[in-house]
Amino acid sequence: QVQLVESGGGLVQAGGSLRLSCAVSGSVFSMDVMGWYRQAPGKEREMVATISSSGRTNLADSVKGRFTISRDNAKNTVYLQMNSLKAEDTAVYYCKAKRIFPMGDYWGQGTQVTVSS
């Protein structure tokens, strides 16, 4: 059974930094695309950043220049380095892993990030 375990969320002041980690277990096949999504209260879930197995990244405009996504394929782990955090970054952050063959989409349980202004 594939599991995604997230860590690194918490409470931070505006301008501070946090690093989220997401480790994938239970999959014989590596994940093709891994990423982070977030959902703030009363809002829909939105993409924050994704990274392919080859290292190609895609970041939401709202986080470009502040967030960095990276992955360790050997560890099947994806990271999100968040700098210069703003109050509007407050949300539950979810890790997602996508595998093309055999096909599968997997989500983590979410980790809360709260930025105080």
Secondary structure, 3 states (H helix, E strand, C coil): CCEEEEECCEEEECCCCEEEEEEEECCCCCCCEEEEEEECCCCCCEEEEEEECCCCEEECCCCCCCEEEEEECCCCEEEEEECCCCHHHCEEEEEEEEECCCCEEEECCCEEEEEEC
